[in-house]
Amino acid sequence: MLSQRQVDEYHEKGFVIPNYRLPERYLKKISDISNKLVEEYSEFRDYCPTVLAFETGFLQFARIQEILDMVQQILGPNFALWNSSFFSKPAINGKATPWHQDGEYWPIRPMATCSVWLAIDEASEENGCLRYIPGSHKDQRALEHSTNMSEELTLNQELLPSEFDESQAFSLELEAGQMALHDSFIVHGSGVNKSSKSRRGMTLRYMPTTSVFDRKLAEKMSSKTTLGHVDRTLFLMRGFDVSGKNDFRIRR
C-alpha cells in the first residue's frame, strides 16, 4: 500500500515511486513472454503499444493484488484495465520517446488514467530512462502537440517546446522490479539508448469507470496517432462500471 505521504506526492507531482517491487519470478516471466513476442513480431523491436492484443499472458501481471491496491488508492474502488504496452528500448540503438502527455493518444472521456510503469531492466539516464516534468499534470488539461513522423521516435505526437520547461525534468532511475505510478496529464518522455544495456519497461493503464472508453472517438483519433485503440478490450479489475457505458466485450 501507498502511505498517505505517497498518495499526496502522486497528486502534487503527478507521479510516485512506491515501495513495492515485483518479485524476481514475475520479472522472469515478463522477460520470457516479451522475448517471445519480439521474436514472433519483429515490428515490436522498440515498442508494442498493445501487448494484450497479441499475448494475453501479460494480463496476469495486471492482476497482481499489491498493484491493484495502490491503484485503488489513487482512482477509487471502481476501475478497469484498458491497455498494457511494452517498451523494449534495445541496447546500442534504442529509440527515444518524445516529450508528450499520454492523454493526447487516448479516447477516454473525461480523461483519467493511472499508469503503472514497471522497470523490467535497470533504468538509468545512460540507457534512456523515463523523464517527468513534476507538477505538469496539475491543470488537468491537454497541452499543444505537433506530429513528428521521425522513424527515430517511438511515438508521433510531440509537445511543443513552449509548453514545458525541460530544465525541470526528473529522471526516473529505477532498479529492475521497481515501478512508478503516473497521471495521464503529466509531461514525460525518454532519451535514446546508446548504452550496452537494454531498458525494457511495461505499462499497465487503469481508468476509473466514471470515465468512458469512447470507441467512436477512437475511430476519429486513429489516423492521427496510428495506435489503433478502436478494438481495445477493457477488463474490469475492481468494483463496477459506474458510467454504465463501457463495453467489456472481448475484442480481437
C-alpha positions as CSV (number, residue, x, y, z in Angstrom):
1,M,0.0,0.0,0.0
2,L,1.0,3.6,-0.5
3,S,1.4,5.7,2.6
4,Q,-0.6,8.9,2.8
5,R,2.5,10.9,2.1
6,Q,3.0,8.9,-1.1
7,V,-0.6,9.4,-2.2
8,D,-0.2,13.2,-1.6
9,E,3.1,13.1,-3.6
10,Y,1.2,11.5,-6.5
11,H,-1.3,14.3,-6.5
12,E,1.3,17.0,-6.0
13,K,4.0,15.8,-8.5
14,G,1.9,13.7,-10.8
15,F,3.8,10.5,-10.1
16,V,5.1,8.4,-7.2
17,I,7.6,5.6,-6.8
18,P,6.1,3.0,-4.4
19,N,8.0,0.8,-2.0
20,Y,6.6,-2.4,-3.6
21,R,8.8,-4.2,-6.1
22,L,8.0,-7.0,-8.5
23,P,9.3,-10.3,-7.2
24,E,12.0,-11.9,-9.4
25,R,9.7,-14.7,-10.5
26,Y,7.4,-12.1,-12.2
27,L,10.4,-10.3,-13.8
28,K,11.5,-13.7,-15.3
29,K,8.0,-14.4,-16.6
30,I,7.6,-11.0,-18.2
31,S,11.1,-11.2,-19.7
32,D,10.3,-14.6,-21.2
33,I,6.9,-13.6,-22.6
34,S,8.3,-10.3,-24.1
35,N,11.2,-12.1,-25.7
36,K,8.7,-14.5,-27.4
37,L,6.6,-11.5,-28.5
38,V,9.5,-9.7,-30.2
39,E,10.7,-12.9,-31.8
40,E,7.3,-13.5,-33.3
41,Y,6.6,-9.9,-34.2
42,S,9.7,-8.1,-35.4
43,E,7.8,-4.8,-35.7
44,F,7.8,-4.6,-31.9
45,R,11.6,-4.4,-31.6
46,D,11.2,-1.0,-29.9
47,Y,7.6,-0.6,-28.8
48,C,4.4,-2.7,-28.7
49,P,1.5,-0.3,-27.9
50,T,-0.9,-3.1,-27.0
51,V,0.6,-6.3,-25.8
52,L,-2.7,-7.8,-24.7
53,A,-3.9,-8.0,-28.3
54,F,-1.0,-10.3,-29.1
55,E,-0.3,-12.0,-25.8
56,T,-2.9,-12.3,-23.1
57,G,-0.3,-13.8,-20.8
58,F,0.6,-10.3,-19.8
59,L,-2.9,-10.0,-18.1
60,Q,-1.7,-11.9,-15.1
61,F,0.7,-9.1,-14.1
62,A,-2.1,-6.5,-14.4
63,R,-4.0,-8.5,-11.7
64,I,-1.2,-8.5,-9.1
65,Q,-3.1,-7.6,-5.9
66,E,-0.4,-5.3,-4.5
67,I,-0.5,-3.2,-7.7
68,L,-4.4,-3.1,-7.7
69,D,-4.3,-2.0,-4.1
70,M,-2.1,1.0,-4.9
71,V,-4.2,1.9,-8.0
72,Q,-7.3,1.8,-5.9
73,Q,-5.8,4.3,-3.5
74,I,-5.4,6.7,-6.5
75,L,-8.5,6.0,-8.5
76,G,-11.0,4.7,-6.0
77,P,-12.8,1.4,-5.8
78,N,-14.1,1.1,-9.4
79,F,-11.6,0.9,-12.2
80,A,-10.7,-1.1,-15.3
81,L,-7.5,-2.0,-17.2
82,W,-7.8,-0.7,-20.7
83,N,-4.3,-1.2,-22.1
84,S,-0.8,-2.5,-21.5
85,S,2.2,-1.6,-23.5
86,F,5.8,-2.8,-23.7
87,F,8.8,-0.6,-24.4
88,S,11.8,-2.8,-25.5
89,K,14.4,0.0,-26.0
90,P,17.2,-2.3,-27.0
91,A,20.9,-1.6,-26.3
92,I,23.1,0.5,-28.7
93,N,20.2,1.9,-30.8
94,G,17.1,2.2,-28.7
95,K,14.8,4.9,-29.9
96,A,13.7,8.0,-27.9
97,T,10.1,8.7,-26.9
98,P,9.3,12.4,-27.5
99,W,8.0,14.7,-24.7
100,H,4.3,14.2,-24.6
101,Q,1.2,13.7,-22.5
102,D,-0.4,10.3,-22.6
103,G,-3.9,11.6,-22.9
104,E,-3.0,13.0,-26.3
105,Y,-3.3,9.5,-27.7
106,W,-6.3,8.2,-25.7
107,P,-10.1,8.2,-26.4
108,I,-11.1,8.3,-22.7
109,R,-13.6,11.0,-21.6
110,P,-13.3,12.5,-19.1
111,M,-9.6,11.8,-19.4
112,A,-8.4,9.9,-16.4
113,T,-5.8,7.1,-16.1
114,C,-3.3,6.0,-13.6
115,S,-0.4,4.3,-15.5
116,V,1.9,1.9,-13.7
117,W,5.3,1.9,-15.3
118,L,7.3,-1.3,-14.5
119,A,11.1,-1.5,-14.9
120,I,11.9,-4.9,-16.3
121,D,15.6,-3.9,-16.6
122,E,17.5,-1.3,-14.6
123,A,16.6,2.1,-16.0
124,S,19.1,4.9,-15.9
125,E,19.9,8.1,-17.7
126,E,22.6,6.2,-19.6
127,N,20.1,3.8,-21.2
128,G,17.3,6.2,-21.8
129,C,15.1,6.2,-18.6
130,L,11.8,7.9,-18.4
131,R,11.8,11.6,-17.5
132,Y,8.9,13.5,-15.9
133,I,8.2,17.2,-15.5
134,P,6.9,17.2,-11.9
135,G,3.6,19.1,-11.4
136,S,2.9,19.4,-15.1
137,H,-0.4,17.5,-14.6
138,K,-2.0,20.0,-12.2
139,D,-4.1,21.9,-14.6
140,Q,-5.5,18.6,-15.9
141,R,-5.6,19.9,-19.4
142,A,-4.2,18.8,-22.8
143,L,-1.2,20.8,-24.0
144,E,-0.4,21.5,-27.6
145,H,1.3,18.8,-29.6
146,S,2.6,18.5,-33.2
147,T,3.0,15.5,-35.3
148,N,6.6,14.2,-35.8
149,M,6.8,11.1,-38.1
150,S,10.5,10.6,-37.5
151,E,11.4,6.9,-37.5
152,E,13.8,7.6,-34.7
153,L,10.9,8.1,-32.3
154,T,8.5,5.5,-30.8
155,L,5.5,7.9,-30.8
156,N,4.5,10.5,-33.3
157,Q,2.9,13.2,-31.1
158,E,5.4,15.6,-29.6
159,L,4.8,18.5,-27.3
160,L,5.7,22.0,-28.5
161,P,8.8,23.2,-26.6
162,S,6.9,26.3,-25.5
163,E,4.5,24.0,-23.4
164,F,7.0,22.9,-20.8
165,D,10.4,23.6,-19.2
166,E,12.8,20.7,-19.8
167,S,15.2,22.1,-17.2
168,Q,12.7,21.0,-14.6
169,A,12.9,17.3,-15.6
170,F,13.2,14.5,-13.1
171,S,15.0,11.3,-14.3
172,L,13.1,8.2,-13.3
173,E,16.1,5.9,-12.5
174,L,14.8,2.6,-11.2
175,E,16.2,-0.8,-10.4
176,A,14.7,-3.8,-12.1
177,G,11.4,-4.6,-10.4
178,Q,10.7,-1.1,-9.2
179,M,7.9,0.9,-10.6
180,A,6.2,4.3,-10.8
181,L,2.6,5.4,-11.0
182,H,1.8,8.5,-13.0
183,D,-1.1,10.7,-14.1
184,S,-2.3,10.8,-17.7
185,F,-1.7,14.6,-17.9
186,I,2.0,14.6,-16.7
187,V,4.5,15.6,-19.3
188,H,7.1,12.9,-19.9
189,G,9.5,11.3,-22.4
190,S,12.7,9.4,-22.7
191,G,16.0,9.6,-24.4
192,V,17.8,7.2,-26.8
193,N,19.7,4.2,-25.6
194,K,23.2,4.0,-26.9
195,S,24.5,2.0,-24.0
196,S,25.2,-1.7,-23.9
197,K,22.2,-2.4,-21.7
198,S,18.6,-2.8,-22.7
199,R,15.9,-0.7,-21.0
200,R,12.7,-2.7,-21.1
201,G,9.6,-1.4,-19.4
202,M,6.0,-2.4,-19.3
203,T,3.0,-0.2,-18.6
204,L,-0.4,-1.1,-17.1
205,R,-3.1,1.5,-17.9
206,Y,-6.1,1.7,-15.4
207,M,-9.0,4.1,-15.7
208,P,-11.8,4.9,-13.2
209,T,-15.1,3.6,-14.5
210,T,-16.6,7.0,-14.0
211,S,-14.8,7.6,-17.4
212,V,-15.8,6.1,-20.7
213,F,-13.6,4.5,-23.3
214,D,-15.2,6.2,-26.4
215,R,-14.8,3.9,-29.4
216,K,-16.3,6.5,-31.8
217,L,-13.7,9.0,-30.7
218,A,-11.0,6.2,-31.1
219,E,-12.0,5.9,-34.7
220,K,-11.5,9.7,-35.2
221,M,-8.1,9.6,-33.5
222,S,-6.8,6.5,-35.2
223,S,-5.4,8.3,-38.3
224,K,-3.6,10.8,-36.1
225,T,-1.9,8.6,-33.5
226,T,-1.7,5.3,-35.5
227,L,-2.2,3.4,-32.3
228,G,-5.5,1.8,-33.2
229,H,-7.4,2.0,-29.9
230,V,-10.7,1.1,-31.6
231,D,-10.5,-2.6,-30.8
232,R,-9.0,-2.3,-27.3
233,T,-10.5,-4.8,-24.8
234,L,-11.4,-3.4,-21.4
235,F,-11.0,-5.6,-18.3
236,L,-12.9,-4.7,-15.1
237,M,-10.4,-5.0,-12.3
238,R,-12.4,-3.9,-9.3
239,G,-15.9,-2.6,-8.5
240,F,-18.4,-2.0,-11.3
241,D,-18.9,0.2,-14.3
242,V,-20.1,3.4,-12.7
243,S,-20.7,5.1,-16.1
244,G,-22.8,2.2,-17.4
245,K,-21.4,3.0,-20.9
246,N,-18.2,1.0,-21.1
247,D,-18.0,-2.0,-23.4
248,F,-16.2,-5.0,-21.9
249,R,-16.8,-7.3,-24.8
250,I,-13.7,-9.3,-25.7
251,R,-12.2,-7.9,-29.0
252,R,-9.7,-9.5,-31.4
